[in-house]
């Protein structure tokens, strides 16, 4: 027990020191770049079923090839309302190596944002009971396009052409985590380059960092597990957002329900079905923040995961 406690203490201080250094290193510069404003409301799948989409360190954590597809839009669709799609694939081609791919498309009004990321992760065993440290890095390509056909005017606007002629953005995302059979502690930093090189960007609402901690309680019987989780998300030009909730699985891990509350003044709930750990379907609803409830009822999200080549 003393050995295990000492291991937990070392891992905690290692992760805390690393993320304190990263998050506080030139924060004003780091917040000048990042992901789209749509990520004020991140994908619901990142909390429990597809943690790779928020943290490169989670790519290829086991031998399974995981294919994840996500679709999200507003429950009460309005003209120009955001529609977001994502595809991720991750697996472990080597004993400790994980690889991943993310494709992301977000359309909001006349703006379309497309992102592609390639990920390399390394998983380091640190104990005898499945304890591991995880490190991951992603190279990211991003392109933002403004559709001139939707602009009503007397002629071509040179500002639109200048906007679309901007150089594409190349970024580097970094993440690390600790996991064992019950504990998951993780964090990621969006656009590592932005911490060391100044960019000019007005991308308010961009994600800057993500921290999360979860503990899974397991049971025998109808209820199989309960996993509480607390997260902290950094958002450019907004207060950091705290997410807290839990995921409950039951009936031999076939069915799950989860709920999260967010310090931004809204909540999210969802339920999913798991077929033999091969096919997983989840539907989620995210309520709108208080300031926009008079205009829309929130977002819904559909997630599909296919897991292949699982070793028995």
C-alpha contacts under 8 A as a table, 3 or more apart, distances in Angstrom:
res1	aa1	res2	aa2	distance
1	X	4	X	5.07
1	X	5	X	6.08
2	X	5	X	5.04
2	X	6	X	6.04
3	X	6	X	5.14
3	X	7	X	6.21
4	X	7	X	5.05
4	X	8	X	6.29
5	X	8	X	5.13
5	X	9	X	6.25
6	X	9	X	5.10
6	X	10	X	6.27
7	X	10	X	5.24
7	X	11	X	6.20
8	X	11	X	5.15
8	X	12	X	6.00
9	X	12	X	5.11
9	X	13	X	6.18
10	X	13	X	5.31
10	X	14	X	6.03
11	X	14	X	5.02
11	X	15	X	6.14
11	X	178	X	7.45
12	X	15	X	5.31
12	X	16	X	5.96
13	X	16	X	5.02
13	X	17	X	5.85
14	X	17	X	5.35
14	X	18	X	6.13
15	X	18	X	5.12
15	X	19	X	6.16
15	X	176	X	7.86
15	X	177	X	7.56
16	X	19	X	5.40
16	X	20	X	5.95
17	X	20	X	5.14
17	X	21	X	6.14
18	X	21	X	5.30
18	X	22	X	6.31
19	X	22	X	4.95
19	X	23	X	5.83
19	X	187	X	7.31
20	X	23	X	5.39
20	X	24	X	5.96
21	X	24	X	5.52
21	X	25	X	5.87
22	X	25	X	5.34
22	X	189	X	7.53
23	X	27	X	6.61
23	X	189	X	7.57
23	X	209	X	7.17
24	X	27	X	5.50
25	X	195	X	6.57
26	X	29	X	5.52
26	X	30	X	6.33
26	X	195	X	5.84
26	X	196	X	7.58
27	X	30	X	5.01
27	X	31	X	6.17
27	X	195	X	7.17
28	X	31	X	5.39
28	X	32	X	6.80
29	X	32	X	5.41
29	X	33	X	7.91
29	X	194	X	6.17
29	X	195	X	5.85
29	X	196	X	7.72
29	X	197	X	7.48
29	X	198	X	5.83
29	X	199	X	7.41
30	X	33	X	6.36
30	X	191	X	7.53
30	X	192	X	7.72
30	X	194	X	4.82
30	X	195	X	4.69
30	X	196	X	8.00
30	X	208	X	7.03
31	X	34	X	7.17
31	X	194	X	7.76
31	X	206	X	7.71
31	X	208	X	6.07
31	X	235	X	7.88
31	X	236	X	5.35
31	X	237	X	7.89
32	X	194	X	7.32
32	X	198	X	7.77
32	X	199	X	6.35
32	X	200	X	6.58
32	X	201	X	5.50
32	X	202	X	6.92
32	X	203	X	7.04
32	X	236	X	7.41
33	X	191	X	7.09
33	X	194	X	6.54
33	X	199	X	6.84
33	X	200	X	7.78
33	X	201	X	5.94
33	X	202	X	7.82
33	X	203	X	6.41
33	X	206	X	6.92
33	X	208	X	7.89
34	X	190	X	6.10
34	X	191	X	6.09
34	X	203	X	7.16
34	X	206	X	4.92
34	X	207	X	5.67
34	X	208	X	6.24
35	X	39	X	6.80
35	X	190	X	7.65
35	X	203	X	7.82
35	X	205	X	7.93
35	X	206	X	4.65
35	X	207	X	5.50
35	X	208	X	7.96
36	X	39	X	5.84
36	X	113	X	7.43
36	X	203	X	7.00
36	X	205	X	6.82
36	X	206	X	5.26
36	X	207	X	7.50
37	X	40	X	5.93
37	X	203	X	6.96
37	X	204	X	6.32
37	X	205	X	4.23
37	X	206	X	5.09
37	X	207	X	7.76
38	X	41	X	6.12
38	X	42	X	7.31
38	X	82	X	7.73
38	X	106	X	7.82
38	X	205	X	7.37
38	X	206	X	7.91
39	X	42	X	4.62
39	X	43	X	7.71
39	X	205	X	7.11
39	X	206	X	6.57
39	X	207	X	6.38
40	X	205	X	5.98
40	X	206	X	7.19
40	X	207	X	7.15
40	X	235	X	6.86
42	X	46	X	7.69
43	X	46	X	5.82
43	X	301	X	7.89
44	X	47	X	6.13
44	X	268	X	7.89
44	X	284	X	6.98
44	X	301	X	7.39
45	X	48	X	6.13
45	X	49	X	5.37
45	X	50	X	5.29
45	X	51	X	7.16
45	X	303	X	7.01
46	X	49	X	6.36
46	X	50	X	4.92
46	X	51	X	4.45
46	X	52	X	7.09
46	X	53	X	5.98
46	X	54	X	5.96
47	X	50	X	7.07
47	X	51	X	6.14
47	X	229	X	7.87
48	X	51	X	6.36
48	X	247	X	7.27
50	X	53	X	6.07
50	X	68	X	7.50
51	X	54	X	5.72
51	X	55	X	6.32
51	X	58	X	6.28
52	X	55	X	4.93
52	X	56	X	5.73
52	X	57	X	7.04
52	X	58	X	4.63
52	X	59	X	5.46
53	X	56	X	7.30
53	X	88	X	7.11
53	X	102	X	7.33
54	X	188	X	7.20
54	X	210	X	7.56
55	X	58	X	5.82
55	X	59	X	7.91
55	X	136	X	7.54
55	X	174	X	7.36
55	X	175	X	5.34
55	X	176	X	7.44
55	X	186	X	7.78
55	X	187	X	6.78
55	X	188	X	5.34
56	X	59	X	5.81
56	X	100	X	7.95
56	X	119	X	6.19
56	X	120	X	7.41
56	X	121	X	6.71
56	X	135	X	7.47
56	X	136	X	4.57
56	X	137	X	5.58
56	X	138	X	6.18
56	X	173	X	7.21
56	X	174	X	6.26
56	X	175	X	5.31
56	X	176	X	7.55
56	X	188	X	7.40
57	X	120	X	7.99
57	X	121	X	5.40
57	X	122	X	7.31
57	X	134	X	5.32
57	X	135	X	4.60
57	X	136	X	3.73
57	X	137	X	6.97
57	X	174	X	7.55
57	X	175	X	5.02
57	X	176	X	5.05
57	X	177	X	6.45
58	X	61	X	5.93
58	X	121	X	7.33
58	X	134	X	7.06
58	X	135	X	7.96
58	X	136	X	7.20
58	X	176	X	7.95
58	X	177	X	7.65
59	X	90	X	5.36
59	X	91	X	6.53
59	X	92	X	7.82
59	X	98	X	5.32
59	X	99	X	5.84
59	X	100	X	5.55
59	X	119	X	7.20
59	X	120	X	7.43
59	X	121	X	6.02
59	X	136	X	7.42
60	X	63	X	6.89
60	X	64	X	7.43
60	X	65	X	7.61
60	X	90	X	5.26
60	X	91	X	3.95
60	X	92	X	4.44
60	X	97	X	7.06
60	X	98	X	3.96
60	X	99	X	5.85
60	X	100	X	7.04
60	X	121	X	7.25
61	X	91	X	7.23
61	X	92	X	6.82
61	X	98	X	6.55
61	X	123	X	7.11
62	X	91	X	6.97
62	X	92	X	6.24
63	X	91	X	6.27
63	X	92	X	5.26
63	X	93	X	7.63
63	X	309	X	7.32
63	X	310	X	6.23
63	X	311	X	6.73
64	X	91	X	5.80
64	X	92	X	7.10
64	X	307	X	6.10
64	X	308	X	5.71
64	X	309	X	5.46
64	X	310	X	4.69
64	X	311	X	7.29
65	X	89	X	7.09
65	X	90	X	5.82
65	X	91	X	4.49
65	X	92	X	7.37
65	X	307	X	5.59
65	X	308	X	5.07
65	X	309	X	6.32
65	X	310	X	7.47
66	X	88	X	7.86
66	X	89	X	5.52
66	X	90	X	5.42
66	X	91	X	6.37
66	X	305	X	6.81
66	X	306	X	5.85
66	X	307	X	4.57
66	X	308	X	6.52
67	X	87	X	7.41
67	X	88	X	5.86
67	X	89	X	4.60
67	X	90	X	6.95
67	X	305	X	5.55
67	X	306	X	5.11
67	X	307	X	6.35
68	X	87	X	5.62
68	X	88	X	5.10
68	X	89	X	6.35
68	X	303	X	7.12
68	X	304	X	5.68
68	X	305	X	4.39
68	X	306	X	6.51
69	X	85	X	7.64
69	X	86	X	5.85
69	X	87	X	4.63
69	X	88	X	6.64
69	X	303	X	5.74
69	X	304	X	5.19
69	X	305	X	6.44
70	X	85	X	5.59
70	X	86	X	5.10
70	X	87	X	6.43
70	X	301	X	7.01
70	X	302	X	5.74
70	X	303	X	4.60
70	X	304	X	6.57
71	X	83	X	7.70
71	X	84	X	5.94
71	X	85	X	4.66
71	X	86	X	6.70
71	X	301	X	5.63
71	X	302	X	5.30
71	X	303	X	6.67
72	X	83	X	5.88
72	X	84	X	5.16
72	X	85	X	6.44
72	X	299	X	6.78
72	X	300	X	5.72
72	X	301	X	4.30
72	X	302	X	6.48
73	X	77	X	7.43
73	X	81	X	7.55
73	X	82	X	6.11
73	X	83	X	4.63
73	X	84	X	6.41
73	X	299	X	5.50
73	X	300	X	5.89
73	X	301	X	6.80
74	X	77	X	5.23
74	X	78	X	7.70
74	X	81	X	6.79
74	X	82	X	7.01
74	X	83	X	7.40
74	X	296	X	7.44
74	X	297	X	7.47
74	X	298	X	5.66
74	X	299	X	4.09
74	X	300	X	6.15
75	X	296	X	7.51
75	X	297	X	6.11
75	X	298	X	5.62
75	X	299	X	4.94
75	X	300	X	5.66
76	X	296	X	5.89
76	X	297	X	6.03
76	X	298	X	7.29
76	X	299	X	7.96
77	X	81	X	6.41
77	X	296	X	7.83
78	X	81	X	5.22
78	X	296	X	7.95
79	X	109	X	7.50
80	X	108	X	5.71
80	X	109	X	3.86
80	X	110	X	7.25
81	X	108	X	5.62
81	X	109	X	6.20
82	X	106	X	6.88
82	X	107	X	5.47
82	X	108	X	4.11
82	X	109	X	6.89
83	X	106	X	5.86
83	X	107	X	5.35
83	X	108	X	6.52
84	X	104	X	7.60
84	X	105	X	5.81
84	X	106	X	4.38
84	X	107	X	6.40
85	X	104	X	5.93
85	X	105	X	5.29
85	X	106	X	6.43
86	X	102	X	7.21
86	X	103	X	5.60
86	X	104	X	4.41
86	X	105	X	6.32
87	X	102	X	5.78
87	X	103	X	5.16
87	X	104	X	6.55
88	X	100	X	7.23
88	X	101	X	5.49
88	X	102	X	4.45
88	X	103	X	6.40
89	X	100	X	5.50
89	X	101	X	5.19
89	X	102	X	6.69
90	X	98	X	7.11
90	X	99	X	5.59
90	X	100	X	4.06
90	X	101	X	6.37
91	X	98	X	5.67
91	X	99	X	5.66
91	X	100	X	6.56
92	X	95	X	7.04
92	X	96	X	7.35
92	X	97	X	5.70
92	X	98	X	4.31
92	X	99	X	6.20
93	X	97	X	6.49
93	X	98	X	6.51
93	X	99	X	7.32
94	X	97	X	4.95
94	X	98	X	7.07
96	X	122	X	5.70
96	X	123	X	4.97
96	X	124	X	6.67
97	X	120	X	7.35
97	X	121	X	5.78
97	X	122	X	4.82
97	X	123	X	6.33
98	X	119	X	7.93
98	X	120	X	5.93
98	X	121	X	4.74
98	X	122	X	6.14
98	X	123	X	7.54
99	X	118	X	7.61
99	X	119	X	5.45
99	X	120	X	4.90
99	X	121	X	6.17
100	X	117	X	7.98
100	X	118	X	5.82
100	X	119	X	4.71
100	X	120	X	6.67
101	X	116	X	7.42
101	X	117	X	5.65
101	X	118	X	4.81
101	X	119	X	6.19
102	X	115	X	7.76
102	X	116	X	5.56
102	X	117	X	4.98
102	X	118	X	6.68
103	X	114	X	7.64
103	X	115	X	5.85
103	X	116	X	4.66
103	X	117	X	6.67
104	X	113	X	7.94
104	X	114	X	5.66
104	X	115	X	5.00
104	X	116	X	6.38
105	X	112	X	7.15
105	X	113	X	5.72
105	X	114	X	4.58
105	X	115	X	6.51
106	X	112	X	5.66
106	X	113	X	5.12
106	X	114	X	6.54
107	X	110	X	7.37
107	X	111	X	5.83
107	X	112	X	4.38
107	X	113	X	6.42
108	X	111	X	5.38
108	X	112	X	6.42
109	X	112	X	7.96
110	X	146	X	5.49
110	X	147	X	5.17
110	X	148	X	7.72
110	X	150	X	6.51
111	X	144	X	6.93
111	X	145	X	5.74
111	X	146	X	4.74
111	X	147	X	6.54
112	X	144	X	5.72
112	X	145	X	5.26
112	X	146	X	6.56
112	X	147	X	7.89
113	X	142	X	7.16
113	X	143	X	5.82
113	X	144	X	4.48
113	X	145	X	6.53
114	X	142	X	5.68
114	X	143	X	5.26
114	X	144	X	6.43
115	X	140	X	6.88
115	X	141	X	5.55
115	X	142	X	4.40
115	X	143	X	6.51
116	X	140	X	5.67
116	X	141	X	5.23
116	X	142	X	6.61
117	X	138	X	5.96
117	X	139	X	5.48
117	X	140	X	4.32
117	X	141	X	6.38
118	X	138	X	5.33
118	X	139	X	5.42
118	X	140	X	6.69
119	X	136	X	6.86
119	X	137	X	5.67
119	X	138	X	4.20
119	X	139	X	6.56
120	X	136	X	5.65
120	X	137	X	5.57
120	X	138	X	6.43
121	X	134	X	7.03
121	X	135	X	5.48
121	X	136	X	3.99
121	X	137	X	6.40
122	X	134	X	5.80
122	X	135	X	5.28
122	X	136	X	6.33
123	X	132	X	6.48
123	X	133	X	5.87
123	X	134	X	4.53
123	X	135	X	6.55
124	X	132	X	5.36
124	X	133	X	5.08
124	X	134	X	6.19
125	X	130	X	7.01
125	X	131	X	5.94
125	X	132	X	4.34
125	X	133	X	6.42
126	X	130	X	7.87
126	X	131	X	5.55
126	X	132	X	5.33
126	X	133	X	6.83
127	X	130	X	6.24
127	X	131	X	5.07
127	X	132	X	7.16
128	X	131	X	6.94
129	X	180	X	7.37
129	X	181	X	7.85
130	X	179	X	7.99
130	X	180	X	5.44
130	X	181	X	6.65
131	X	178	X	7.37
131	X	179	X	5.80
131	X	180	X	4.40
131	X	181	X	7.49
132	X	178	X	5.74
132	X	179	X	5.46
132	X	180	X	6.43
133	X	176	X	7.35
133	X	177	X	5.78
133	X	178	X	4.62
133	X	179	X	6.69
134	X	176	X	5.24
134	X	177	X	4.98
134	X	178	X	6.18
135	X	174	X	7.82
135	X	175	X	5.90
135	X	176	X	4.36
135	X	177	X	6.69
136	X	174	X	5.81
136	X	175	X	5.15
136	X	176	X	6.13
137	X	172	X	6.91
137	X	173	X	5.68
137	X	174	X	4.54
137	X	175	X	6.41
138	X	172	X	5.52
138	X	173	X	5.05
138	X	174	X	6.47
139	X	170	X	7.32
139	X	171	X	6.03
139	X	172	X	4.81
139	X	173	X	6.70
140	X	170	X	5.53
140	X	171	X	4.89
140	X	172	X	5.85
140	X	173	X	7.34
141	X	168	X	7.22
141	X	169	X	5.89
141	X	170	X	4.75
141	X	171	X	6.53
142	X	168	X	6.00
142	X	169	X	5.05
142	X	170	X	6.36
142	X	171	X	7.97
143	X	168	X	5.23
143	X	169	X	6.51
144	X	164	X	7.41
144	X	168	X	7.64
145	X	163	X	7.75
145	X	164	X	5.61
146	X	160	X	6.88
146	X	163	X	7.35
146	X	164	X	6.36
147	X	150	X	6.05
147	X	151	X	7.67
148	X	151	X	5.43
148	X	160	X	6.78
149	X	152	X	7.89
153	X	156	X	7.53
157	X	160	X	5.53
157	X	161	X	6.83
158	X	161	X	5.06
158	X	162	X	6.08
159	X	162	X	5.02
159	X	163	X	6.10
160	X	163	X	5.02
160	X	164	X	6.28
161	X	164	X	5.22
161	X	165	X	6.15
162	X	165	X	5.09
162	X	166	X	6.63
163	X	166	X	5.61
171	X	191	X	5.15
171	X	192	X	7.20
171	X	193	X	6.51
172	X	190	X	7.16
172	X	191	X	4.82
172	X	192	X	5.32
172	X	193	X	6.18
173	X	188	X	7.34
173	X	189	X	5.85
173	X	190	X	4.76
173	X	191	X	4.84
173	X	192	X	5.61
174	X	188	X	5.59
174	X	189	X	5.28
174	X	190	X	6.70
174	X	191	X	7.58
174	X	192	X	6.57
175	X	186	X	7.55
175	X	187	X	5.70
175	X	188	X	3.94
175	X	189	X	6.17
176	X	186	X	5.92
176	X	187	X	5.80
176	X	188	X	6.44
177	X	184	X	7.19
177	X	185	X	5.50
177	X	186	X	4.02
177	X	187	X	6.32
178	X	183	X	7.59
178	X	184	X	5.82
178	X	185	X	5.19
178	X	186	X	6.33
179	X	182	X	7.43
179	X	183	X	5.40
179	X	184	X	4.54
179	X	185	X	6.50
180	X	183	X	5.32
180	X	184	X	6.81
181	X	216	X	7.89
182	X	215	X	5.37
182	X	216	X	4.75
182	X	217	X	6.82
183	X	213	X	7.59
183	X	214	X	5.89
183	X	215	X	4.63
183	X	216	X	6.51
184	X	212	X	7.91
184	X	213	X	5.67
184	X	214	X	5.12
184	X	215	X	6.38
185	X	211	X	7.88
185	X	212	X	5.88
185	X	213	X	4.37
185	X	214	X	6.44
186	X	211	X	5.82
186	X	212	X	5.32
186	X	213	X	6.37
187	X	209	X	7.36
187	X	210	X	5.25
187	X	211	X	4.16
187	X	212	X	6.18
188	X	209	X	5.68
188	X	210	X	5.16
188	X	211	X	6.62
189	X	192	X	6.46
189	X	208	X	6.19
189	X	209	X	4.49
189	X	210	X	6.53
190	X	207	X	6.66
190	X	208	X	5.19
190	X	209	X	5.82
191	X	194	X	5.56
191	X	195	X	7.58
191	X	208	X	7.67
192	X	195	X	5.62
192	X	196	X	7.56
193	X	196	X	5.57
193	X	197	X	6.07
194	X	197	X	5.19
194	X	198	X	6.16
194	X	199	X	6.78
195	X	198	X	7.59
203	X	206	X	5.93
203	X	236	X	7.71
204	X	235	X	7.92
204	X	236	X	5.45
204	X	237	X	5.83
205	X	235	X	5.47
205	X	236	X	5.04
205	X	237	X	6.47
205	X	238	X	6.81
206	X	235	X	5.53
206	X	236	X	5.25
207	X	210	X	7.93
207	X	233	X	7.30
207	X	234	X	5.88
207	X	235	X	4.71
207	X	236	X	6.40
208	X	233	X	7.56
208	X	234	X	5.07
208	X	235	X	5.62
208	X	236	X	6.51
209	X	233	X	5.87
209	X	234	X	4.96
209	X	235	X	7.56
210	X	231	X	7.25
210	X	232	X	5.86
210	X	233	X	4.67
210	X	234	X	6.35
211	X	231	X	5.51
211	X	232	X	5.10
211	X	233	X	6.51
212	X	229	X	6.99
212	X	230	X	5.65
212	X	231	X	4.12
212	X	232	X	6.33
213	X	229	X	5.65
213	X	230	X	5.57
213	X	231	X	6.53
214	X	227	X	6.46
214	X	228	X	5.62
214	X	229	X	4.17
214	X	230	X	6.55
215	X	227	X	5.47
215	X	228	X	5.93
215	X	229	X	6.82
216	X	225	X	6.50
216	X	226	X	5.75
216	X	227	X	4.13
216	X	228	X	6.86
217	X	225	X	5.36
217	X	226	X	5.22
217	X	227	X	6.07
218	X	224	X	5.68
218	X	225	X	4.28
218	X	226	X	6.66
219	X	223	X	6.39
219	X	224	X	4.89
219	X	225	X	5.77
220	X	223	X	6.93
220	X	224	X	5.97
221	X	224	X	6.43
221	X	251	X	7.86
222	X	250	X	5.45
222	X	251	X	5.20
222	X	252	X	7.19
223	X	226	X	7.95
223	X	248	X	7.48
223	X	249	X	6.11
223	X	250	X	4.18
223	X	251	X	6.48
223	X	252	X	7.82
224	X	248	X	7.70
224	X	249	X	5.51
224	X	250	X	4.93
224	X	251	X	7.07
224	X	252	X	6.41
224	X	253	X	6.38
225	X	248	X	5.77
225	X	249	X	5.32
225	X	250	X	7.01
226	X	246	X	6.73
226	X	247	X	5.71
226	X	248	X	4.52
226	X	249	X	6.59
227	X	246	X	5.26
227	X	247	X	5.14
227	X	248	X	6.49
228	X	244	X	7.62
228	X	245	X	5.68
228	X	246	X	3.97
228	X	247	X	6.46
229	X	244	X	5.80
229	X	245	X	5.61
229	X	246	X	5.76
230	X	242	X	7.26
230	X	243	X	5.66
230	X	244	X	4.41
230	X	245	X	6.67
231	X	242	X	5.63
231	X	243	X	4.93
231	X	244	X	6.34
232	X	240	X	6.80
232	X	241	X	5.74
232	X	242	X	4.64
232	X	243	X	6.40
233	X	240	X	5.57
233	X	241	X	5.10
233	X	242	X	6.42
234	X	238	X	7.94
234	X	239	X	7.39
234	X	240	X	4.64
234	X	241	X	6.57
235	X	238	X	5.44
235	X	239	X	6.73
235	X	240	X	5.83
235	X	241	X	7.54
236	X	239	X	7.99
241	X	262	X	6.85
241	X	263	X	5.58
241	X	264	X	6.23
242	X	262	X	5.74
242	X	263	X	5.25
242	X	264	X	7.79
243	X	260	X	6.38
243	X	261	X	5.73
243	X	262	X	4.55
243	X	263	X	6.56
244	X	260	X	5.36
244	X	261	X	5.50
244	X	262	X	6.65
245	X	258	X	7.38
245	X	259	X	5.46
245	X	260	X	4.11
245	X	261	X	6.22
246	X	258	X	5.66
246	X	259	X	5.91
246	X	260	X	6.72
247	X	256	X	6.94
247	X	257	X	5.93
247	X	258	X	4.20
247	X	259	X	6.78
248	X	256	X	5.42
248	X	257	X	5.44
248	X	258	X	6.05
249	X	252	X	7.86
249	X	253	X	5.37
249	X	254	X	7.30
249	X	255	X	5.72
249	X	256	X	4.22
249	X	257	X	6.69
250	X	253	X	5.07
250	X	254	X	6.40
250	X	255	X	5.51
250	X	256	X	6.26
251	X	254	X	5.54
251	X	255	X	6.31
252	X	255	X	7.88
253	X	256	X	7.17
253	X	274	X	6.89
254	X	273	X	5.58
254	X	274	X	4.64
254	X	275	X	6.50
254	X	276	X	7.79
255	X	271	X	7.44
255	X	272	X	5.77
255	X	273	X	4.78
255	X	274	X	6.24
256	X	271	X	5.50
256	X	272	X	5.20
256	X	273	X	6.61
257	X	269	X	7.57
257	X	270	X	5.70
257	X	271	X	4.25
257	X	272	X	6.49
258	X	269	X	5.69
258	X	270	X	5.41
258	X	271	X	6.38
259	X	267	X	7.49
259	X	268	X	5.66
259	X	269	X	4.31
259	X	270	X	6.52
260	X	267	X	5.68
260	X	268	X	5.17
260	X	269	X	6.42
261	X	265	X	7.88
261	X	266	X	6.35
261	X	267	X	4.38
261	X	268	X	6.44
262	X	265	X	5.90
262	X	266	X	5.53
262	X	267	X	5.69
263	X	266	X	7.19
264	X	289	X	6.45
265	X	289	X	5.30
265	X	290	X	6.05
266	X	286	X	7.35
266	X	287	X	5.47
266	X	288	X	5.91
266	X	289	X	5.03
266	X	290	X	7.06
267	X	286	X	5.90
267	X	287	X	5.54
267	X	288	X	7.96
268	X	284	X	7.01
268	X	285	X	5.50
268	X	286	X	4.21
268	X	287	X	6.16
269	X	284	X	5.65
269	X	285	X	5.49
269	X	286	X	6.70
270	X	282	X	6.89
270	X	283	X	5.49
270	X	284	X	4.01
270	X	285	X	6.21
271	X	282	X	5.59
271	X	283	X	5.71
271	X	284	X	6.66
272	X	280	X	7.03
272	X	281	X	5.32
272	X	282	X	3.94
272	X	283	X	6.33
273	X	280	X	5.69
273	X	281	X	5.34
273	X	282	X	6.51
274	X	277	X	5.95
274	X	278	X	7.46
274	X	279	X	6.01
274	X	280	X	4.49
274	X	281	X	6.67
275	X	278	X	5.89
275	X	279	X	5.16
275	X	280	X	6.21
276	X	279	X	7.00
277	X	280	X	7.07
277	X	307	X	6.90
278	X	305	X	7.85
278	X	306	X	5.54
278	X	307	X	4.76
278	X	308	X	6.58
279	X	304	X	7.42
279	X	305	X	5.82
279	X	306	X	4.79
279	X	307	X	6.53
280	X	304	X	5.77
280	X	305	X	5.00
280	X	306	X	6.51
281	X	302	X	7.60
281	X	303	X	5.81
281	X	304	X	4.80
281	X	305	X	6.57
282	X	302	X	5.98
282	X	303	X	5.10
282	X	304	X	6.61
283	X	300	X	7.40
283	X	301	X	5.81
283	X	302	X	4.77
283	X	303	X	6.38
284	X	300	X	5.61
284	X	301	X	5.04
284	X	302	X	6.51
285	X	298	X	7.32
285	X	299	X	5.84
285	X	300	X	4.46
285	X	301	X	6.35
286	X	298	X	5.63
286	X	299	X	5.14
286	X	300	X	6.20
287	X	297	X	6.38
287	X	298	X	4.39
287	X	299	X	6.50
288	X	292	X	6.30
288	X	293	X	5.67
288	X	296	X	6.98
288	X	297	X	5.88
288	X	298	X	4.27
288	X	299	X	7.29
289	X	292	X	5.79
289	X	293	X	6.40
290	X	293	X	5.48
291	X	294	X	7.63
292	X	295	X	5.54
292	X	296	X	6.51
293	X	296	X	5.47
293	X	297	X	5.99
293	X	298	X	7.69
294	X	297	X	7.87
307	X	310	X	7.06
